[in-house]
Amino acid sequence: MTKELVDELAVLHQIKVKGFASAERIAAALGVEVSQVEPLVREAESGGLARYREGRVTGFTLTPAGRARHEVLRAAATSADVAAGLEEAYRAFLAPNRQFKQLTTEWQTRPEGADTAPLLDRLDELHAAMSRLIAGASASAPRFAFYLPRLERARAALRGGDASAFARPLSDSYHDVWMELHEDLLSSLAHKRTDADE
């Protein structure tokens, strides 16, 4: 992402998608240096659009004013062509998402010591589908391109023997990034979650 694209909307959108986000996590998601993000995060905080919270989950979260500001900026920035491209990506996401949820359940409930190779093979198939989906989504909104290297890092860690890279919370695990991508599609289109998303 170029510096020109790191703007108020990009930062507010990342906070919304993540729920809680540090400047470091926002920068990593956008593929930029933290120094490009920090001033915008501080502006959002001083303007009452975001507040910093500490606890089990630490980071900036949007205030009601921040959510309203995000929606105004999102609507203004989302042309009909962009919305159509992301809607196509969202529709293509739903079937793999159901498969991934089933795979996650099987991963988390597998017997101790069970062979994970068949599950990882299924993840590879879903990863291929997700790679195609991300390519389509990023043609409409370039920020989506940065989901792929994050998914690939988690997948490589899994293949390298790090079982926690599948679904450990708040660690950029494969599940973390997948769910963030889902939320990004929903937020970008101002969609409410429905049964199709579950």
C-alpha positions as CSV (number, residue, x, y, z in Angstrom):
1,M,0.0,0.0,0.0
2,T,1.4,3.4,-0.9
3,K,1.6,6.2,1.6
4,E,-1.2,8.1,-0.2
5,L,-3.6,5.3,0.7
6,V,-2.8,5.4,4.4
7,D,-5.5,7.8,5.4
8,E,-8.1,8.3,8.0
9,L,-10.5,5.8,6.4
10,A,-7.7,3.1,6.2
11,V,-6.9,3.4,9.9
12,L,-10.5,3.6,11.1
13,H,-11.4,0.6,8.9
14,Q,-8.6,-1.5,10.4
15,I,-9.7,-0.7,13.9
16,K,-13.3,-1.6,13.0
17,V,-12.3,-4.8,11.3
18,K,-10.0,-5.9,14.2
19,G,-12.2,-4.7,17.0
20,F,-9.0,-3.7,18.9
21,A,-5.8,-2.7,17.2
22,S,-2.5,-1.2,18.0
23,A,-0.7,1.1,15.5
24,E,1.7,-1.8,14.9
25,R,-1.1,-4.2,14.0
26,I,-2.7,-1.6,11.7
27,A,0.6,-1.0,10.0
28,A,1.3,-4.7,9.5
29,A,-2.2,-5.2,8.0
30,L,-1.7,-2.3,5.6
31,G,1.9,-3.3,4.7
32,V,3.4,0.1,5.8
33,E,5.7,1.5,8.4
34,V,4.3,2.2,11.9
35,S,5.4,5.8,11.5
36,Q,2.8,6.2,8.7
37,V,0.0,5.0,10.9
38,E,0.8,6.4,14.4
39,P,-0.2,10.1,13.6
40,L,-3.5,9.1,12.2
41,V,-4.2,6.8,15.2
42,R,-3.4,9.7,17.6
43,E,-5.6,12.0,15.6
44,A,-8.5,9.6,15.9
45,E,-7.9,9.3,19.6
46,S,-7.7,13.1,20.2
47,G,-10.7,13.6,18.0
48,G,-12.9,11.3,20.0
49,L,-13.1,8.7,17.3
50,A,-11.0,6.0,19.0
51,R,-10.1,5.2,22.6
52,Y,-7.3,3.1,24.0
53,R,-8.2,0.2,26.2
54,E,-6.0,-2.1,28.3
55,G,-6.8,-5.6,29.6
56,R,-6.9,-9.0,28.2
57,V,-7.3,-7.4,24.8
58,T,-5.3,-4.2,24.4
59,G,-5.5,-1.6,21.7
60,F,-7.6,1.1,20.1
61,T,-11.3,0.6,19.6
62,L,-13.8,2.9,17.8
63,T,-16.1,5.0,19.8
64,P,-19.7,5.6,18.6
65,A,-18.5,8.8,16.9
66,G,-15.7,6.8,15.3
67,R,-18.1,4.2,13.9
68,A,-20.3,6.9,12.5
69,R,-17.3,8.6,10.9
70,H,-16.1,5.4,9.5
71,E,-19.5,4.8,7.9
72,V,-19.5,8.2,6.3
73,L,-16.0,7.8,4.9
74,R,-16.6,4.2,3.8
75,A,-19.8,5.1,1.9
76,A,-18.1,8.0,0.2
77,A,-15.1,5.9,-0.9
78,T,-17.1,2.9,-2.1
79,S,-18.1,3.4,-5.7
80,A,-20.7,1.1,-7.4
81,D,-17.9,-0.7,-9.2
82,V,-15.9,-1.3,-6.0
83,A,-19.1,-2.5,-4.2
84,A,-19.9,-4.9,-7.1
85,G,-16.4,-6.4,-7.0
86,L,-16.5,-6.9,-3.3
87,E,-20.0,-8.3,-3.4
88,E,-18.8,-10.9,-5.9
89,A,-15.8,-11.7,-3.5
90,Y,-18.2,-11.9,-0.5
91,R,-20.5,-14.3,-2.3
92,A,-17.6,-16.5,-3.4
93,F,-16.3,-16.5,0.3
94,L,-19.4,-18.0,1.8
95,A,-19.0,-21.6,0.7
96,P,-15.3,-21.9,1.6
97,N,-16.1,-20.2,4.9
98,R,-18.5,-22.9,5.9
99,Q,-15.9,-25.5,5.0
100,F,-13.3,-23.7,7.0
101,K,-15.5,-23.5,10.1
102,Q,-16.0,-27.3,9.8
103,L,-12.3,-27.8,9.4
104,T,-11.5,-25.6,12.4
105,T,-13.9,-27.6,14.5
106,E,-12.2,-30.8,13.4
107,W,-8.8,-29.4,14.1
108,Q,-9.7,-28.2,17.6
109,T,-11.4,-31.5,18.6
110,R,-8.9,-33.9,17.0
111,P,-7.6,-36.6,19.4
112,E,-4.2,-35.8,20.9
113,G,-1.4,-37.2,18.6
114,A,-3.8,-37.6,15.7
115,D,-2.3,-37.2,12.2
116,T,-2.9,-33.7,11.0
117,A,-1.8,-34.3,7.4
118,P,-5.4,-34.8,6.0
119,L,-6.6,-31.6,7.7
120,L,-3.7,-29.6,6.4
121,D,-4.3,-31.0,2.9
122,R,-7.9,-29.7,3.1
123,L,-6.6,-26.4,4.3
124,D,-4.3,-26.2,1.3
125,E,-7.4,-26.6,-0.9
126,L,-9.2,-23.8,0.9
127,H,-6.1,-21.7,0.7
128,A,-6.0,-22.0,-3.1
129,A,-9.6,-20.9,-3.2
130,M,-8.9,-18.0,-0.9
131,S,-5.9,-17.0,-3.0
132,R,-8.2,-16.6,-6.0
133,L,-10.8,-14.8,-4.0
134,I,-8.2,-12.3,-2.6
135,A,-7.0,-11.6,-6.1
136,G,-10.5,-10.7,-7.1
137,A,-11.2,-8.6,-4.0
138,S,-7.9,-6.7,-4.3
139,A,-8.7,-5.7,-7.8
140,S,-11.5,-3.7,-6.3
141,A,-9.9,-2.7,-3.0
142,P,-6.0,-3.0,-3.0
143,R,-5.8,-3.5,0.8
144,F,-7.2,-7.0,0.4
145,A,-3.9,-8.1,-1.2
146,F,-2.2,-8.0,2.2
147,Y,-4.4,-10.8,3.6
148,L,-2.6,-13.3,1.3
149,P,0.9,-13.1,2.8
150,R,-0.5,-13.2,6.3
151,L,-2.4,-16.4,5.5
152,E,0.7,-17.8,3.8
153,R,2.8,-17.1,6.8
154,A,0.4,-18.9,9.1
155,R,0.1,-21.8,6.7
156,A,3.9,-22.1,6.4
157,A,4.1,-22.1,10.2
158,L,1.6,-24.9,10.3
159,R,3.5,-26.9,7.7
160,G,6.6,-26.3,9.8
161,G,5.0,-28.0,12.8
162,D,3.5,-25.0,14.8
163,A,0.0,-26.3,15.5
164,S,-0.9,-23.0,17.3
165,A,-0.7,-21.2,13.9
166,F,-4.1,-22.7,13.0
167,A,-6.4,-21.0,15.5
168,R,-4.6,-19.5,18.5
169,P,-6.4,-16.2,19.2
170,L,-4.8,-12.8,18.7
171,S,-1.6,-14.3,17.1
172,D,-2.2,-13.8,13.4
173,S,-3.1,-17.4,13.2
174,Y,-4.8,-18.7,10.0
175,H,-8.1,-18.5,11.8
176,D,-7.4,-14.9,13.0
177,V,-6.6,-13.7,9.5
178,W,-9.5,-15.6,7.9
179,M,-12.0,-14.1,10.3
180,E,-10.6,-10.6,9.8
181,L,-11.0,-11.0,6.0
182,H,-14.6,-12.0,6.6
183,E,-15.2,-9.0,8.8
184,D,-13.5,-6.7,6.2
185,L,-15.8,-7.9,3.5
186,L,-18.9,-7.4,5.7
187,S,-17.7,-3.9,6.8
188,S,-16.7,-2.8,3.4
189,L,-20.2,-3.6,2.1
190,A,-22.0,-2.5,5.3
191,H,-23.6,-5.9,5.5
192,K,-25.1,-7.3,8.7
193,R,-24.2,-10.9,9.6
194,T,-26.8,-13.4,8.6
195,D,-27.2,-17.1,8.8
196,A,-25.1,-17.4,5.6
197,D,-22.1,-16.0,7.6
198,E,-22.4,-18.5,10.4
